[in-house]
């Protein structure tokens, strides 16, 4: 494979069911060894797009290439078994009558027995399941079943691994641990993978590149840091992380007058002086300072263990959130001192007439 050539290329893909268009000119790519993620709310088209890449759905226009080879277009659709892909389904789809090692080796029937046994053994070791190799799916935990499904998908050494909401059936603590484990396994093998999830924490934990989808359109394809700190649209800003939009007016380059005072920093988007904007304020942008003259009223509070996220009402009537140490346990209705500390000004222009 040419190193400059992406392993997976999705090029202007459009997919419709009848008159309903569910994928609209989707475009992104993954280099060999990268882990990507399609992130978005239910019904945004992310699972349909994964099924298009897998070969379970045809497309009306555009193309999908794997290692430079067109596998889907308006006139071509290679069957799934010829695409050199592995698939991990949401419900794992393990064979209940086969033990763990037999499930992992299911797709290796063409290999000599000794080579098949070695591959299965190596993968069970990699995913930490040697001790349950002879157990059946109903005899192991949900987290172990997830790792069996992963090992089975990796066994044929696919060029591309697709994962459809693979952690959704697990409890929160196990899900958090396994996302890191799965990333480590994929990176150790150098496997190119694409994950679908509605959970942004999973996306941030696993993926090198994240595509945020809304209503069948790709809003942004970027790394986690850029998506969080430089969202390309209001939809991305509202969906990724927590935050509130407050109104502001650009007073000078790098300066915005808001209900939080005059804020200075780097604009995410160039704005003319006098431009009216919506400004994204993250909870971590608001510091709680007891004796600060600027006050805000506590409307709601969400206890997070070491921290509390407060929903605050500013004197202007606008709202923002503040991430505060849980040592400061304020009452609903109480006024607290706040200090904005914002240097990355994420702005969405509304009226840019100077």
N, C-alpha and C positions, 0 to 999 in steps of 0.2 A: 504493500500500500504506500502511495505517495504521502509523506508526512504532512504536506500542506493540504492534502485533500481530506475533508471531513469524513468520518466514518458514517455518520448519519446526516443527511441533508433533507430538510422538508422545505419545498420550494413552491410558494404561492398556492398552497393546497386549499381547495374549496370542496366541501362535502355538504350535501343536502339530503334530507329525508322528505320526499315529496316537494312541497313548496317551502319547507322550513330549512333555512341554511344554518348549519350548526358549526361549520368551520369556514372562515372568510379570509382567504388569501394569507393563510398561516405560513410563516417562514422562520426557520431557525436551523442551527446545525450543532453537531457535537463532534469534537475531535476524538481520536482514539484514546481511551483511558479516562475520558471525562464522564462525570455523572451529572445528568440533567434532571430537571423536575418541571412538570406542568402543574401549576398551582392556580387554584381559583375556586369560587363557590360552586355548589351543586348546580348542575345544568348549564355550566359554561362551555362544555364541549371537550373537556380534557380527556375523558375516557374514550369518547368517539375517536379522537385524534390518535390515541394509543392503539386502538383497534385498527385504524387505517394503516399505521406503521407496521402492525403485526400481520396485516393481510386479511383481517376478518371483515373489513369494509372496503368498498370501492370508492373512488373519488370522481368528481365531475371535471375538475381541472387541476393543473399543477403537477407536481411530481414528488415522489419519495425515492431517495437513493440510499443504498447501503453499500459502503465501500466503493462509491462511484457508479454502482450498477443500479439502473432504474428498476424498482420493484413495484411501483404504483404510478400510474398516470391515467389520463382519460381513456387510453386505449390498451393499457397493459396492467395486469395484476398477477404477480407471481403468487402462488399459494403459500401459506404460512410455513409449511415444512421445507420450502426451498429458500427461505430468507435468512437462514443462519442466525435465528433469534431464539432466545429463551424467554419464558414468560412465567411470572409469579402472580397468581390470581389473588383476589381479595379474600376468598374463602380457602386458599391454599390448594384445594382440589387434590388432596392426597388419596391414594387408593387404600381403602380401609382393610382389604384382605391381604395387603402386602406389608411386610415389616419395614422398618426405617431404611435399612440398607437396600432392600428390594425396590422401595420407592425411589431412592436416589439413583439406582442403576437402571431404572426402567427404560430410559432412552438410549442405553448403551448396548443393545442386543447384538449389534454387528461387530463389536469388539471381541477379541479372544477372551476367554474366561479369566485368565490371569491378569490381563491388562484391565479388564472391567473391574475386577476385585480391587486392584491397586488404586484405580481412579476413585472408586467409591470410598475406600479406606482413607485416602488422602483428603477427600472432601469432608467426610465425617469428622476427621481430626481438625480440619480447618474451621468447621462450624461448632466444634465442641460437643459432638454427639456420639463419640465412640462407645460410651457406656450404655447407650440405649439402641444400639444398632439392630438388635433382634426384637425390640419392642414394636407393637403395632400403634398406629396413630392415636387410637382412643386411650392408650396407656401412657401417653406423654402430654406435657403441658402445651398451652397455646403458643408460648414462645418457642418451644422446641419444634412444634409443628411448622412454625414459620421458617425456622432454619432448615428443616427438612425440605420444604418447598424451594427454598433458595438453593440448597445444594443440588436438588434434582434439576433445577433450571440451568445451573452452571455445569453440570456433568458433561454435556456434549460439547463444551467449550464454545458457546455461541459468540458470534461477533458482536452481538448487541443483546442486552438483557432489558426486558420491559417489566415493570412492577406496577400493578394496579392496586392502589390503596393497600399495600401489604401489611400495614400496622394497625388498621382501623379496628380489628377485632380484639386488640390487646388493651389491658388497663394502662393508665397513664404512665406509671413508673416503669413498667416493662417496655412500653413503647419507646420511652425516652432512651432507655439503655440499649435496646435493639437497633435503633436507628444508627447509633454510633458504631455498634458492632458490625452492622451490615456495610456501612461505609468503609470500615477498616478491611473487611473481607474483599470487597470489590476493588479497593485500591491495591491490596496485596496481590491480587490476580491480574490487575491492569485491565479489568473488564469495563467496557463502555456500557453505560446503563441510563435508562430514562424511567423516572418515577412519576406517578400521578398521585396527587394528594390535595385535600382541601385544608390541610394543617400546615400553617406556615412554619411552625417550630420544626416539624419533620423536614420541610424543604431546606431550612437554614442549616440543619444538622448534617444533612446528607449531600446536598447538591453543590457542584461547582458553578453551574449555571441554572437560573430559574426563569421560567416563562410564566408570566401572570396573564391568565386568560379571563376575559369577560365577554359574555354574549357572543362567543365564537370568534373573537378577535384577540390577537396577541398584543397586549398593551405594552409589554416590556420583556425583553430577553437579556438578562444581565446577571452579574454575581449578586449574592445576598447583600453585601455592603452597599452597593449602588442602588439596589431596589429599595432598601430601607432609607438610606440617606438622600437619594436623588430619584424619587419616584417620577416616572415619566408622565403620569396622568393623575387626575383627581381620584379615579377609581382605584389605582394602585396605592395611592397615599392613604385612602380610607380603609383598604383591605389589609394592607401589610402593617403590622405593629399596631400600637394604640396611638391615638392622637386626636386633636381637635383643630378645626379651621376657625381662625378669627380674621376679621377684616383689617386691612391696613392700606396706607397710602404711601407711595414712594416719595420721600422728601429729597433724596440725593442719591448718587451711586452708593449702594451698599447700606442705605438707611431707610427704614420703614417706620412710620408713625402708627402705633397700634394702641389698643386698650391696655397693653402691658408697658406702655411708654415707647420711647424711641429705641428701636432695636437696630444694631449694626452687625454686619457680617457679609458673607459671600452669598450672592443670589444664585439659586439653582437655575433660574431663567433670566436673561437680561430684561430689564424693565426700564421704561422711560420715567423721568421725573414727573410726578403727578399721577402716575398709574395707580389705579385701584386694584388691589390684589386680595386673594385669600392666602393666608399664611398658615402652614401646618406647624402646630406646636405639639411636640411629643411630651409625655409625662416627665421624662428625664430632663427636659428643658426648663422646668420650673423647680426652683429650690425653695425649701421651707426655711424661712429665717424668722425667728420669733419676734424680734423687735423691728422688723422691716416696716416702713411706713405704708407700702402698698399692701392692701388687704384683699382677701377673697373669702367668700362664704362657702363652707362645706355643704354640698348637696347630697353626695353619696360617698360611700367608702367601700373598698374591696380589700379585705385582708389577704395578704400573700405570704404570710410567715414573717420573713425578715423585713418586708416592706408593706406599706399600705398605698393603694392607688386611690387618691381622692379626686372626685369630680367637684370642681370649684366653679362658682359664679363670680365673674369679675364685676366691678362697679358699673361697667357698660351694659351688663346683662348677658354678655357673651360668656361662654363656658370653655374651660380647659381642664386638663388633668395634671396631677402632680404625683410623682413617685417619691414617697417619704418613708424614712426609717420607721418601723413599727414601734419604736420607743416613743414616738410622738403619736399618741392615740387621741385624736380630736373628735368631738361630738358633731353629729349632724346639726347644722345651723350655726356652728361656731365660725367666727372670723379668724383667719390665720394670716400671718405675714408671709409674703412670697417675694421672690426675686427671680426674674427671668434671666437665664443664662443661655442665650441662643446665638451661635456664631454661624451655623449653617441654615440660611434662610430659605426654606422650601416654599416657593411662591407660585401661585397660579393666577396669572393676570386676568382681570375681569374687564377693565376699561382702561386702555393704555393711551388715551388722548392726553397729551401734556397740557 
